[in-house]
Amino acid sequence: MAAVLLWPAVSVAGFLAVAGLVVVLGRSSTARYEFERNAASRPQQPAAPAPAPADVRDAAAARVEAPVPAGPAGGCEAADGAVATVTPARTAVGLATHPAGRRLPGAGAPTAWWLVDGSGDRPEALAGPFDDRVEADWAAVSCELDGAVRTVHGVLREDGSVSRRPSPQDRAWLAELGTQLDRLPEDWDELLTDEDALTTLVVEVAAALVEAGLALHDCSGTDPETAAAGGVCLTPETTYGGVLVSWRQHDRMSLQQVRGAALDTAVQRSMNTLLADLLVQFGFVVDPFGEDGCSLVTAIRTHPLGG
């Protein structure tokens, strides 16, 4: 009987010992991080008038980090309420003390993700490089950077600005958009040119619809399954210099009409109204066209901001 009661007691005691060890290690790690962060936020003490010994000078020189591009002051708030002042590169020094941040390298660094000042045509790098966008975004949130800071993918120039380059996500998106544009009807074949304004407009409209989660209707008919699924129809309207936008239901509803003609008409009108409202939200100039509820897109007024 005593042995039966002894094993539960030993298990509980072992669990408490392991839990206590985890708590102690966690406090030690947190204290070490806060100490390094607070040390980075303290202003440097003025140098003593007497020269330091040679071994001290050598040790101090070994701790000097690479310079970063200059910019206005900024930084992250320390744990004790103090603000880490950043003189050489604004928030870059504050980010360097954070586990997700680091100091800026020199020009010629490999293509990577960077935190940049969102203003101007040549955004100035604040911190980087980062291996992925999640790491860069987390560093920006941790250091409570303002809304003007953006995350971009590119290479660092000699003047400290970032030259943008397509990211893996950008390349995947362009491939997906190209697949959707292949579904355009044959009416576009003679109109699509690199310098044509209507070509630019239809690409912008298609991109907005796909970003919203809507697929284009496969008018080419190369794949019977995708052609039967329905989607958004984009038809050129050269007389008015625009793109006609309408909805095409699944073949089961539009051709076979398994739910009746009345519901088929109601669904098409509802979806056409939704498409018009959606494109207005994206900044397009949208006008009603015809009696079927189609929309005519003639221009884009504004480009909504994106990451």
N, C-alpha and C positions, 0 to 999 in steps of 0.2 A: 504493500500500500504506500509506503514511504517513497519507493522508487517511482511509482506512478505520479505522485505529487511533485517529485523533484524535477522531472523533465520539463513540465510547463514553466516552473520557476526559472530553470536555466535558460529556456527560450526567451522568456520575457527579459531577463537580465542581459542576454546577448543583444536583443533588439535595442534596448535602451543604451547600451554601450556604443553600438554602431551609430545610432541617431545622434548621440552626444558628439561623436567624432566628426560627423558631417557638419553639425552646427559650428564646431570650433574651426574647422577648415574653411567654411563659408565666411565666417567673421574675419578670419585672417586674410583671405583673398580680398574681401571688400575693403578692409582697412588699408591694405597695401595699395590698392587702386586709388582710393581717396587721397592717400598721402602723395602719390605721384602726381595726381591731378592738381592738388593744392600747391605742390611745389612748382608746377608749371605756371600757375596763375600769379605767383608772387613776383613783384618787380625785382630786377637785379640790383644788388647792393653796389654802391659806387666803389671803384677800386681804391685800395689803400695807397697812400703816397709812396710807401717804400716798395721796391720791386720784390716780387715773390721769388722764392728759391727756384732753381732750374727744374727740379723734379716736380714741383707744384705746377709750374707753367706748362710742362710737357703733359701732365695729367689733364689739365684744363683744356689744352688744345685738342687732346684726343676725344674730348666730349663735345666739341663743336660740331654742329650738324650742318648739312648743306644749306646754302641760302635759298630762299623762296622769293617769288616775285613780290614786289612791294604793293601795298594797297592800304585803304583806310582801316582803322582799328575796328575790332570786333572780337567775339569769342564766345565760349560756353560758360554757363554759370557753374561755379564750383559748389561742392557739397555744403560748405559753411556759409553760402550766400554771397561770396565774393565773385567778381566777374573776371575771367581770364582775359587780360588785355592782349590784343594781337596787333603788333605794329608792322612786322615784315609782310604778312600776307593775310591780313584781316582775320578770318576765322580759321585759317589753315593751322596755326599753332594750337588753337584750342582743339581742333580735330585731331591733331597729332597726338595729344594726350589721351584720346579716346581709343578703346580697343579697335574700333572700326575705321579710325582715321590714320593718316600718315603724312609726312612732309612731302611737299612737291619735289619731284626730281627735276633734273635739268632737261633742256630741249632734246628731242630725239628719243624720248621714252616711247615704249610700244603703245599701240592702239589699245585703249582701255576706257573705263568709265570715269568721269570727272564731275566734281561739284563746281559749278561756274556761276558767276554773277549774271543774272538773266538779262541785264540791260545792255544795249549797244549791239553793234554788228559783229564785234569780236569779243565774245564773252571771256572774261578773265577767270582763270582757274583759281579756285579757292582751296581745293584739296583733291588728292588722288595720287596715283591711279588706284582704282578699285577693280576687283576681278569681275564683279557683276553689278547690275543695277540695284539689286536688293541691298547689297552692302553699302553702296553710296547713299541710297535713300535712308537707310537706318542711321548712318552717320549724321546726315542732315537733321533728322528728327531728334536724335539724342542730344545734339548741340543746340537745338532750338533756333535754327537759322530761319530768317524771315522768308516770306513767300517769293522774293525775287530770285532766290537761289534755285537753279535748275540742275538736273542730272543729264549729261550728254555723253555720247560715245565719240571719241576722236583721239587726236594726237596733240601733244603740247608744243606750241610754237616757242621761238626764242624770246618773244616779248611777254610770255606768260599767259597768252590767250590760247584757246583750244580750237583747233580746226576739226569740224565735225566729220565723222566717217560713219558709213552705214554699220549698224550693229547686227548681230545674228538675228535678232528679232525683226529688224527692218527688212533684212533680206527674205526672211520667211513670210513677212507680210506682203512684200512685193510679188512673191511667187503665188501666194493665195489670191491676190488681186488680179494677177494675170490670168489665173484659171477662171475667175469669174468673168473677166472681159472677153474671154474666148466664147462665152455664151451669147454675146450680142448677135442680133440678127444680121443677115447678109446685107441689109441696107447700109450698114456702116462700112462695109469693105472699101468702097471708093471714097469715103469721107475721112477716114482715119489717117491723119498725117501729123508729124511732130510739131508743125508750126500752125496747125489749124486751131482756132479758138473753140470750135465745137468739140473737137477731140479732147481738149483740156477740160471742157465742161462735163462731158460724159464720164471721163475718168474721175473727176471730183465727185460727181453724183454717185457713181458706182462705189467709190471708196467710202462715202458717208453711209450708204445703205449697208454695205458689208460690215462696217464697224458697228452699226446698230444691231447686227445679228441677222440681217435679211439677205437671202441669196437671190441672185439674178435668175430669171427664167431662162432655161437652156433652149433658146430659139434655134440654135444650130441643129439640134436633134441628133447629134453624134452619139449620145448616150441615152437610150430610151428611158432608163430609170430616172435620170435627172430631168429629162424633158417632161416626163409625166408628173413630176413633183410640183410643178408650178413655181411661182416666185415673182420678182419684179421685172416688168418689161420696160426696156429703154429703147425708144424709137426716135430716130432723127426727124426733126421738123425744120427743114431748110428754109421754108418761107418766112418763119418768124425767128430763125436762128436760135433754136432751142432744142430741148430734149423732152419728149413726151414720156411721162412716167405713169404707169398703170399696174394693176395687180392681176396676176393670172393664178386662178385656183388650181388645185390638183385635178388631173384628168377625171378622177372619180366624181368630182363635183361639177366641173365645167363641161365635160363631154358626156359622161354617163348619167349625170344628174341624179345620183342615187337619193339625194335629199330634196329633189324637186327644183323647178326653175325659179320659184320665188325666193328660196333661200340662197340659191346661187347668185341671183342679182343683188340681194341684200348684203351678202358677204363681200361681193366685189365693190359695192359702193362704200361699205365701211372701211375696207382696206385702202381704197383710193383716198378717202378722207384722211386716214391715218398717215399715209405716205406724204400727203401734202403738208400736214402739220409737222411731221418729222423733218422734212427738208427745210421748212421755215426755221425750225430750231437750229439747224446746221448753218443757217445764214444764207440760204439760196433765195433768189427772187422767183416766186412761184405764183402762177396765175391759173385759174380754172380753164379747162379746154374741153369743148364738146359737151354732149349731154350724158356721157357715160361716167362722168366724175374724174376723168383723167386730168393730170396737171401738166402744165408747160413750164419747164425750168429754163430761164433765159440767161441767168448770170448768178454769180455768188457775191453776196454783199460783204460778208465778213467771214474770216476763217476762225472758228472756235479754237481757243488755246488748247494745246496738247503737250504731253510730256515728251 
